Every structure is written in structure tokens, then in C-alpha cells.
Amino acid sequence: MNAKPYVLADCDIPFLKGVLEPYARVQYLKGSEISHCDAARADALVVRTRTHCDERLLGGTPVGLIATATIGHDHIDSEYCSRHGIAIATAQGCNARGVLQYVMAALAALAVRDEWSPADRTLGVVGVGNVGSLIAEYGELFGFRVLRCDPPKAERNPQDDYLPLGELLPQADIVTCHVPLNRTGNYPTLRMASASFFEAIKPGAIFINTSRGKIVDDEALIGALQSGRLSHAVVDTWNNEPDIHPTLLSLATFATPHIAGYSIQGKAAGTAAAVRAVSEFFGFPLNGWYPPQVTPSRADPNITWERMRETMPRYFRIEAETQRLRSAPSAFENIRNNYDYRTEFF
């Protein structure tokens, strides 16, 4: 009889403990502390972004699957994995509605602060995947004029209404980024938000980044805020996490520790996707598993801007989260790992 497969998992992935144990030997470790020695015992890894899965970690190990409970996978060396037959599974789309509600919380708070309504503003969505498409959909529902930029999609579907970045930036009062981190290829996004990006942006615009910190040149963003080119920045993802730029932290209107997608339903969906990947890989009977303690979210396509704005403080106070990070920036990782997940309400 074959031994049960050995699964090494990030201990901060919620709802996971006890699920795989009937079928596998499972060890839980801090994601940032998983070592090559640990991986040398593992048939599969279940991780988050804090585990860098490259040759240093994986070389010569029996790992056959990396299941990440996140939508992003830039922490995984996909080329190395492809060459060595290591399967990769992500949780694409799991946190889309959580990020939607984070962005709308930020905009609702800024609308009150600066006394504007959606009908007065143009919302530019850069990257129209699972998250960006929801932002655009609800932006139009709430009354914004919405512009979309997604070069890969524009190339595949030239008949659709996508704008080049150079045309979107001068028109948009709000620019919100939802792109993957691509270091190479036809559509690189590494330091996409550069000095030239902010020189092209509409004066007084709001800039929001909830995608990846490395798509932004910190010095360029700081310069745009200090010069008044931008009226506000909302920053959830940072360069060099958890050692974030103190000047950018002080200048951003809202600043949070990479928790935009941290809804309880988003986390449940991410863990469920990882469990499903492990189940399919090893033949466990867990393909339909979902955390029983979590009620799945239900979309409310008829919610209005006014009702959303009035209801949001019951679920998420972005000002309070900003103050929490500013008061203890060195606690970035602790705040993130111990975050009280929000409930999605639309």
C-alpha cells in the first residue's frame, strides 16, 4: 500500500487545517519560512505569495504540484516548473469581489471628502480581467463614465472598446490598476506606473493600486503626489513588502497592508481552489469542498451608489485601516496575517 502523499502548507491559509489530513500527511509552516529542506519532503506545496517557489526552493525535490491560494503567481518560477514537470494551480478570480468592494470603499470615502458624485467622474480601469471587469461593471452601474485599457484583450478582440494607456490616462479622473506582474513579454507591467505614466495622467487624478507593488515606480508616484499632479493615491500593494516606503506611506491618502482582496468569501474561495487542485492531482474526493463555516457571497447587481456608500462602514472602514498601518508600519506582516476578514455584501 502506497504511503499517503506529503503536503506542505502555509499555516496562514484560512480554513485549511483538517481538510486534507484524512488523505495526506500535512505539515504547516509560515510561508516565508518554508525552506529547501522542508520542500525536499513534499509531494505538493499549498502556498500564498510569501513563498518564493524557484529553483532554490524546488531543485531536486519531489514536489509535483504547487497550489497557490492566490490569484497572482509571480512568486512562482513558472518556467522552472514547466521544465521540471511541476504543475501550478492558482485561484484566479477568488478575490475579485473583495477587491471590488475595497476600491469602491476608497472611492466612496474620497467622494465624501472632495464632494463629488460618480456622474462627475471618469473611471479608468487598467487591466480588465476577473477584478477589472467587475470594477468596470459596477463603475457603470454606479454612474461613472468608464474607460477600459487591456492591450492583450484589445489585440485578441480589436472590435471591443479598449483604449491604449496613452489615451486613457489624460481622460480619467480615477485610474485603478488590476494587472498581473509581467517582467517580460509583449506586455510587461514591471514599473508600468513610471514617471512618464504620471506625466501623462490627468492633472488632479486619483491613482489606485491593488494589483502588485512592483508595477509602480515608488519615486515616480511620490513625485506625482508631492507635485500635486495626483490629488490622491490609494495603495494596497507595495514594493519590498513588508518593508514599505515610509514616504509613500505618509503621502498616500489611503494605505493598507495588501488586504484589498481579504474578504471572508474571497479567502474561502482561494482555499477551496487550492484544495480542489490538490484533490484533482492526487485523486482525493474533495473537488467540491468549500468551507462549511462561510456563506458564499451573492451578487447584488441592483445596488445603488448611495446604498453602497451608506452601507460600506458596516463592513469596511478604509480610514481606520490606514491609520492602523501608519501607526505601526513595521507590523505590516502581522496586521496582514491576522486581518479580520471582511464580509462581501454586494
N, C-alpha and C positions, 0 to 999 in steps of 0.2 A: 504494500500500500504506500502510495506516494505521500511524503510529508506535506502538510499544508504550506502554501506559499507564504513568503515573509514579506510583509508590507511595512514600510517605514513612513510615518505620517507626521506632519506638523501638528504639534499639540494645541495650536491656537485655531485650528479649523473647527468651527462650531458644529455641534450635533453629531459628530463622527464617532465618538468613543462608544464602543459596544456594538456598533453596526457590523463591522467586518469580522469581529472576533469569532463568531461561530464557524467561519470558513477559512480564516487565515491567522497566522501568527502576526500580531501587530505591535509595533513599538512606536511610542510618541516622543518626539523631541522638539525643542524650539527650532523653528525653521531656519533661522540664521546660524544655528549651531550644528546642523547636520553636516557630517564630515565624510571624507572618502572612506574612512574606516567603517563608519556606520553603513554607507551605501554598499560596501563590499559584502554585506549580509543580505541585501534586499533584492527581492524579485520585482518590486514595484515601489514607487515613491508617490505619496499624495502630499502636495506642497501648495504653498502660496508664493507670492513674489519675493519673499525674503530668502528663498533657497535658490542659489545660482547653480543651475544644472548644466555644467560644462564638462570638458574633459578632465579637469582637475577633480571634480566630484565623481564622475562616472567611469573614468578609464579603468578597464579591467574588472568591472563589477558585473554581477549577473542581472542588473536592472534591465527589464524588458519593457516597462511602461512607466511613464511619468504622467500622472493625472494632476493637473493644477486646478484648484477650486477658484480660479480667476478667469476673467475674460482675456487678459493680456498674457503673452507668453515670451516677452523679450528677456525674461530671466532664464529661459531655456535655450541652449545652443541647438537649434533645430537642424543645422547642417551636420553637426557631430552626431546627433541622434539618428538622422537619416542614414548616415554612413555606417552606423553600428547597429542598425535594426532595432532601435528603441522607439516604441510608439509614444506619441504625445497626444493627450486629450485635454482640451480646455473646456471652460464653462461659458462659452460665448453667449452673451445676452442675459446672463443671470442677474446682473445688477442694473440693467438698463432703466427700469422704473425707479430704482433708488436714486440713480444719478439725475434722472428727470426731475424728481422732487427736490433734490439738492439745488439744482440750477434754478428752479422756479422759486425756491425759498430765498435764494440770493436776489433774484430779480424783484420779488415782491417786497423785500426789505429795502432795496435801492429805490424802488418806485415810490415808496412812502417817504423815504429820506429826501429824494430830489423832486418829488411831486410831479410824476408823470404817469401816464397810462399806456398800456400796450398799443393803443391806436396811434400814439405819438412816436413809436419807435420801430426801427428796422432791426430784426434779429438775424445775424449771420451765423449759420451753422457750418462749421468746417469739419468734415468727416460725417458722412450720413449712413453709418452702419446701424447696428441694433440700438445704440444710445442716441446718436444724432438724429435718426429718423423719428424717434419718439419726441425729442426736443422740438423738431420742426413741426410735427403733427400737433402737439399741444400749443406750440407758439402760435400757430394759425388759429387754433380753437380759441385761444385767449385774446386774439385780436392783433397780434403783431404782424407786420409785413415780414415775411420770412424769405431769406436768400440761402441757397444751398451751394456748397463747394465740396466736390468729391472727385478729383481727377480720375482715379481708376474707374469709377462708375460712369463718369462722363465719357470716357473712352469706349466703354462697353455699350453705353446707351446714349449716343450723341443726340438723339431726339429729345431726351429729358432736359428739364430746366435746371441745369447746373451751371454755375458761374466759375470762371477762373478766379483764383485767390486775388489776383491783382484788380479784378473788377468788384469783388465783394467788399474788400477792406475799405475803400473810400465811401461806400454807401451805408455800411452797417453801423448803427449806434451801439450795438452789442455784438461782440464776436466771442463765440463759445466753441472750444476745440474738443473734438471727440475722435481723434486719430490714433492709430497704433504707432508705436515707436519703430520706424523703419530707418536703419542706419545706411542702407544701400538700396540699390534697385532703381526702378523708374520713378518711384515716388518717395524719396527719402523725406522723413519728417524730423530727423535729428536737428535740433536748434532751428526748426522751421520759423518759430516766432523770434526773428532776429532783428537787428537794427533796421534793416530795410522793410521788414514787416510792419514795425511800429511807425516808420516814416510814412508808409502808405495808408495807415489806418485813419479813419475819420477823426478829426480833432474832437476830443471830449468823449471818445468812445469808452465803453466798458469792456474789459478783457477777462474772460473766464477760462481757466484750465483745470479740467478734471480728468484729463487723459493720462499723460505721462510727463513727469517733470522735465525730462531731457528734450522735449520738443521746444523748450523755451531757453533762450539765452538770458540768464538772470540779469546780467549787466544791462542788456538792451531794455528789458522790462522795467528795471529800476530807473533807467534814464527816462523812459516814456512817462513814468509816474512823477518823477521829480520835475520834469519839464512842463507838466500839465497836458502833455499830448493825450494821455489817458485820464479820464475822470475817476475811474475805479478799476481795481483788479481784484478778482476773486481767485484764490489759489488753494487748490486742494492737493495737487501733486507737485513734487519738488525735486530739484536736482539734489543729489547727495543725501537722500533720506537715510537716516533720521537727522543728519547734521545739516539742517536747512539754513539758508542765507538769512542772517539776522536783519539786514536792511530791508530785504523784500518782505520779511515777516512784519516789520514795523510799518511799511508803506501800503501793503495790501489792505483793502477795506475789509474783506473777509478772508480769513486764513485758517485752514483746518488740516488735520494730520492724515490726509489720504483716506478719508472716510466717506467720500461722496456717495459711493455705492453701498454703504453699510446699513442697509435695511435688513430686518429680520427675514423677510421673504427672499431678498437677494442672496443673503448668506445661505439660507436653506436650499435655494436653487443651485448655488455653486457647489455645496457639499453633495447634493443629490446627483449632480452631473459627474463629480469625481467618483462617487460610489458606483454609478452606472458604468463608468469607464472600467473600473476595476472588475466589476461583476462580469461585463462582457469579455474582458481579457482572460479571466480565469474560469469563466463558466459558473459563477455564483448566481443564485436565484434572487438577485437584488435589483434587477433592471428597473422596476417601477417604484423603488423606495423613495420616500420623501419624509422629512422629519415629522413625526406624528404630532409634535407639540406646536407646530406652526400652521397657521391658517393661510393658505395661498392668497395672494392679493387678487383683487378683482378690479379690472379697469373701470373707470367712470368717465366715459367719453363725453358726458354732458356737463361735467363740472365747469363752472364759470371762473373767470379770473377773480372776481370778488369773493366767491365762496372759498376758493383755494387760499387766497390771501388771508381771509379771516380764520380759516381752519388750521393753517400751517403751524402757528405757535403751539398747538396742542401736540404736535408730532416732532417738530424740529425748530430749534432756535439757533440760527446760524451766528447771531451776535454773541451768544453765550459760549458757543464752541470756539469762536475766535478768541474771546477773552481767556478761555481755558488754555489754549495753546500759547498765547502771548505771555501768560503769567508763568509758564514753565516749559519753554521750548525744548529743554533737554529731556523732557518727559514724552516727547513725540511718540516713541515706540510704545511706551507704557499706555498712553492715552488711546492709541490705536488698537492695541491688543485687548484692552479692557473696555472698549467702547460699548455703550448701551444701545444696541441696535434699534433703529427707528422702525416704526410700522408704516408700511405703504398705505396710503388712503385714497389714491386715485391713479 
